[in-house]
Amino acid sequence: MLHLSKSKYCSGLQCPKMLWLGKNMPEAFDESILNKGVLDAGSDIGDLAMGLLGEYTEVPYSEDLTKMLEETQRLIDEGVENICEASLAYNGLFCSVDILKNLGDKKVEIYEVKSSTHVHDPYPDDVAYQHYVLKNLGFDVKGVYIVHINNKYVRHGELELDKLFEIEDMTEEARARYDKVEETIKKLEAIMADSEEPNQEIGEHCFKPYECGYWKHCTAKLPTPNVFDLGGIKLSTKLKYYNDGMVSYKELLQDEKLNNKVQQQIKHEINDLPDEIDKAAVEEFLDSLWYPLYFLDFESFTCGVPKYDNSSPYQQICFQYSLHYIEEKGGALKHKEFLAYPGKDPRRELCERLCEDIPLNACTMVYNKSFEPSRIKEMMPLVPELQEHLTNICDNMVDLMVPFSGRKYYNRAMQGSYSIKYVLPALFPGDPALDYHNLEGVHNGGEASATFLRMETMSPEELEEYRGYLLKYCGLDTYAMVKVWEKLKEVAGR
């Protein structure tokens, strides 16, 4: 009877209540916290790493764990050197080793593959658990290693696995945690056997090392809104207020040390105040703009395994942009766009088209200025002949977020946030033309990235269908910026 795996062990270490709920109330888990793109990337990296140590044999996945255990033992007995997804169990404890290096005579090495770029919690506990299981099965564990991505690697030609991956020796760390693993297993087994839900207070463990999918369940009795809904303050500060019994907005308002932005959010929520607008600041922002006026938005994706030459793991690769623009005051709103086809590096063509579409010295508006100019500067070495024009675009960028991040325009519906996904519905409540939920196929940046990556495997018909979805999504991003700009003009009386 297998009742504890390495993932459940790590969940129990983070929060015993999380482990109990996973067994007894799995329906309460909020799957919206799962990032499919991240999960897919982790799977792809795991598959690629299988060949890191040379020839290998993979144990096929089966719902019947017994088959996996038997196949692993058969491969060990046959002397197969590198066994991927090796499945082993001891006294109800199950673990799947990403790469088990079989040295013969029950001597082995453990390699755990991670898609991150460094070792962090709970990785040491993960490999310590595997070491514990294998040692109790009578294996002589000669080494325990974590394999992770080297984010300094730059691809040139074929992938070089020895440079893409870094291997960190965790042998002593795993051995040192042996007694802790044994003690923790006993505690977790007792918790899993209990019919009563553990009494576990809210704390930092609800978010670290991973966000918990049972947050809504555990906070169901808190008032709405509460301290955790505040924007502009750190989690540690929110937890301090919570532990001090200051949870509701009315309780929090008694603390005069709260910064002005937080007080603003609370007062608007409690008193349902009207829009708060600093007209002079809005006018000053509008005065900083000029024509022709362009509204620009990029879409990008990241991969742990770089797809193109001159790219690195998890580098943002831009594949699409939308441009709404007005050439002169009172002029018509026009639109241009670019969306690469899959299968080749999109960056050069994107830069070429961008320089064709945005003239020198134009005012280019973006929302959250930290993103677009950073991406353009990263692409400049690929197109040195366009560097002057691209630099000019960056030098003439203006951030539409400024009036909202500075709280020069605020209303209750923004909920303390200046993200355009909050600002837009706050300024235009109920407008179906500005509702991302009404789009087909692609509704957010994560879906846009995942869609572009999937396009390489689509049929021609499906490819064109999803190109249409991407174009509409990115087009709405810049159209939304135009509407926000128009709202600012409206409140300034222009």
N, C-alpha and C positions, 0 to 999 in steps of 0.2 A: 504494500500500500504506500504509494509515493505521495507525500504531502507537503514537501518543501523543495523548491528549486532555488537556483541562485538569484533569480529576479525577485522571488517572493522573500527570500532571505534579506535582500537589500531593501525591499519595501518595508519589511518589519523593522529593520534597523532605523530607517527614516522615521517611521511612525507605526507602532504596533497596531493601532486602530485601523490604519490603512490595510494592513494584512488581514485583519479580522473582517472588515467590510468586503474585501475582495472575495473572501470565502462565503460569507453569509448574506451579503446584499450587493451582489455585482450589478444589479439593475440601477443602483444609485450612482454609478460611475458616470461622470460627465465626459463623454468622448470628444467634446469640442476642444479639449486641451491637447489632443493628439495632433501633431503636425505630420500629415501623410508624407509630405515632401522630405522631412527629416528622417522618417522611418524608412522610406524608400532608399534614401541616400545611404543610410546605415546598412541596409541589406546589400546594396550594390558594392559598397566598400568591403563588406564581409566576404562577398563572393570573389572579389578581385584578390583579396589578401590570401585566399586559399593557396595560391601558387607561390607565395613569398618564400617558402622554405624548399621549394622544388616540387617534384612529382607528388601527387596526393590522391587519396581516395575519400570521397565524401559519403557519410552515412545518410541514406535517404530519409527524409522526414516521414513519420507515420503517426497517425492518431494513437496507434497501439505502441506505447513506449517500450513494451517488451521486445518488439521487433528491432527497435533501434539499439536496445541494450545488447541483444544477441548478436546483431550485425557488428557492433563495435568490438565485442569480445572475439568474434571470428577474425576480424582484421588484425587485432592484436596478436592472436595466436598464430596467424599466418606471417607475422613479422612485417606488416605494412608500416613503412616509416612515418609517413605523415597522414594522420587520420583527421579529417575535418568534420565538425559537428559530432565528435565522439560523445556517445551517451553512456553515462555510468551512474550507478545508484548504490547507496549504502544506507541500510537501516532507515528506509523511508526518505532519504535525502537524494534528490536527483540533480545532476548537473550535465550540461552539454558544453563540452570544451571546443572552442572555435577551431583550434589546431592542437592536436595531441601528437607530439613527436615521440614516437616509440623507439627507444634506444635498445630494446631487447632486455631479456632477463628482468622484466617488471620495472625497468628504469625508464622514466618518462620526463618530458618537459611540457609545461602548459603555456599556450599562447592565447591570450584573450585579445580579440580585435575590437577596437573602438573607432568610431567615426570622428571623434573630436581631435583637436590639435595638441592636446596635452593631457596629462594624468590629473584627474580630480576626483573628489568623492562622487559616487561610492565605489570607484574602480578598485582601490586596494582591498575593500571588503569583499568585492566580487571574486577576485582571484584567491583571497584567503579562504573563502568558502570552498572553492574548487580544490585547493590544496588539501583542505581538511578531508573532503570526501575521498580523494584519491589516496591519501596517506592511510586512511582507515580501511581502504580496500587492499592494502598491502603493497601499493606502489612506492617505489623509491623515487620521489619527486626531486630531480636534479636541478630544475630551474623553473621559475614562474615569471612570465613576461607579459607586459602589456604592449600591444602593437597599436600605434595611433598615427594619424596623418601628420606629415611634415609640411607646415603651411609656408615654408620658405622655398619649397620645391617649385621650379618653373619648368613647364613642359617644353621640350624641344624634340619633335619627332615621336618615336614610340615611347610608351610609358616605361619608366625605369622604377620597378617596384622597390628596389633597395634604396632609392632616393625618395620615393613618394612616402614610404612608411618609415617610422622610427620605432625602434624596439627598446623598451625600458625594462631593466631588470628589477623585478619586485620580489625576488626569492626571499631575501631576509625579512622583508615587510610581511609577506604571507606567513612565514614561519613564526614570526613574533606574535601574530594575531591568532595562533592556533587555539590557545586557551579561551580567548574572547569568543571565537566562533562556537566552541563547545558550549560555553555558558549561554550565549545568545540563542542557540538552537533550543535549548531546554526552555528558556523563557517564551520563545515564540511558539513552541509546541503546546505549552500550557495555555497561551492566549487563544490559539486556534481551537483548542478543545473546549474552551469556555462557551457557554450558551449566551452569556451576557456581553453586550457591546462594551468594550473597554472605555473607561472614563479618561479621555485624553484631551487636555486643554489645547486650544488653538495656540500656535507658536510658529517660530521660524521654520520648523520642520514641515509646515504646510506648503512651503514654497521651495525649500532647498533640501537636497540637491535637485529635486524635480518638483514641478508643480503637481499638487495632488488633485486627482479627479473626483475626490469626495468633499471638496470645499463647500459646495452648496448644501450637501447633507449636514455637515458639521456646523454650519453657520445659519441653519434654517430658523433658529429661534432669535437671531439678532434682529434689531430693528432695521427697517429699510427707509432711507439709506443709513449707513453706519460708518464708523471710522475707516473701514477698509475701502470705502468708495471715494475717499478724498484723493484729489490730485495734488501733485506738487510737494508731497512729503515722503520721506523714506519709509520703507517697510518697518525698519527697527523702531521708528518713531510711532508708527501706527500701533505696533505691538505694545509699546510702552503705555500708550493711552489706554489700550484695551486692558492690559494688566492692572492699570490704575482705576479701572471701572468707568472710564470715560468712553462710552461706545456710541451713544446717540449724538446727533448733531446738536441738540439742545445742551447736552452735557459738555460737549467739546467747546461750545461757544463761551463757556465760563472761563476758559483758559486765555488770558490776554496775551500770552506768548505766541499764539498761533500767528503765522505770517499773514499779511494782508490778503494775498490771493486765496488762501485757505478760508479765511474769514468771509471773504466775498462769496465763495462757493456755498458755505454754510448758510449765510444770511439770505442768499437768493433762494435756496431750497426751503428754508423754514418759512420765509415770509412771502414766497412767490413774487419776488420783486420784478419790475419791468426791466427791459434791456438797459444795461449800463454802458453808455457810449461816451468816450472822450472825443468830442467832435473835433477839437483842435488837433489832436494827435492823428485822427483819421485824415484830416485835411493835409497835414504835413506829410503823411505817407503818400497820399495821392499826388501831391506836388512833386514827389521824387520820381514820378513816372514820366515817360515821354513816348512819342510815336515815331516809327511804327512800334506797336506793342504786341509781343508774342507771349503766348501761354504754353509752356513746355512741360511735358511729363514723360519720363522714361519708364519702361518695364525691363526687368532684368531677372536672371536666375543665378543660382550658385550651385556648384557641384563639388563634393569632396574630392572627386577624381577629375582633374582638369581635362576638358574636352578638346581644347585647341592649343596650338603652339603659342608660346608667350603668354600663358595664363597659369595661375597658381590655384591650389585648392581653396575652395570657398570664395574665390574672387567673384565680385559681381560682374556678370557679363550682360551688357545691354543688348537687347534684340529688337526693341520697338520704341517708337515715340509717337506722340500726338502733338500737333501744333494748331491751336486756334490763334488767329491774329487779326489785328485791325491796323490798317496802314496809315490812317489819319483820323483826327478827331471827327467824330460823327460818321466815320466810314463803316462799311458793311463788315460783319464778322465772317471771316473765311477760315478754311481748315485745310491742313496738309497732314500727312501721316506716313509712317514707314513701319513695315513689319517684315523682318527677314524670313526667308524660307529656311527650314531646318537642313542640317547636313553639312554646313560649313560655318566658319567663324563669321558672325554677323557684324563685327565691330568696324571694320574698314568701310564697308558700304554704308553703315549707319552714319559714320562721321562725314562721309562724302555727301550724303543726302542732307544732313543737318546743315552743312555749310552752304549748300544750294538753297535751302529753304529759309535760313535766317540770315539776312544781310548784315554787313558790318554796322556796328554802332546802334543796332536795334535794342530796345528795352525788352529783355526776356524775363518773364515772370515765372517763378517756380513756387511750389509749396514745400517748405522745409529745404532751405538752400544748401544744407550740408550734403545732399545726395547728388543732384545732377552735376554740379561743377567737379565734384570728386571723381565721378565716373568719366567725365570728359578728360580730365587731366590724366587719368589712368590710361586712356586710349590714345593720347597724343603721340607716344613713341611709335605706335603702329602706323601713324600717318604724319610723318614729320613735315611733309609739304603743306599740311593743313594746320599746323600748329599755331600760326599767327591768327588765322580766322577763328579757330576754336578758343584761343586765349581771349580774343575780343568778345566772343559770346559769354564766356565766364565772367569777364570783367564788367559786363553790362547786365548781370543778373540781379533781380530784385526778389526778395522773399515775401510772398503774399501772406505768410504765416505771422509776420511781425505784429500787426495790430491785435492778433488774437493771443499770441504767446505773451505779449506785454499786457494783456487784459485791458486794452483800450476799447475793446468791444466784447461784451460778455453777456450771456443770458443763462438762465437756469438749465436749459436743455444741454448746454455744453458739458455739464457735469465735471467741471474742473479741468477739462481737456482742451487742447488747441489743435488736435488732430483734425484733418479735414473730414474724416469719417464721423466726427462729432459736430464740427462746426457747420457742415453743409445741412444736415437735417434740422439743426437748431435754427438756422437762418431761413430755411424753406420747409417748414413742417408739412408733411403730407403731400409734397409735390411728386407725383409719380414719375415725371421726367428726370428727376434727380435721385431716384431711389435705386440703389445698386441691386436690391433684391428683385427688381423687375427685369434685370438683364437675363439673357439665356446663356448657359454654358460657362461663363466666367463672371464671378461676382467680386473678386478681391485679388490683391497682388499675389497671394500664395497660389491661387488657382491659375492665374495668368502664367506664372513661372512653370508650374507643373504641366500646364497645357502645352506650352512651347516645347518642353522636353519630350512630351509624348508624341509630338507631331511627326517625329522621325519614323514612327512605326504605324502611322495612320495610312489608310487608303487615300487615293487622290480626292475622292468625294468627301471623305471625313475631314481631310486636311483643309479643304476650302471652307467647309462648314465652320470649323473651329477658328480658322483665320478670321472669319466674319465676327465670331464671338469676341476674339481678342481686340479687333479694331473698334468694336462698339464699346468695350470696356475701357480701353485706354482713351478713346475719344470722350467718354463721359468724364474722365478725370480732368481733362483740360476744359471741357465745357463747364464743369462745376466750378473751376477756378474763375472763368469768365463771369459766372453768376455771382460769385462771392465778391469780385471786383465791382460789379454793378451795384450790389447791395451797399458796399462802402460808399460809392458815389451817391447813392440815394440818401443815406443818412447824413452825408455831408452837404446835401442840397445841390448837387451838381447834375 
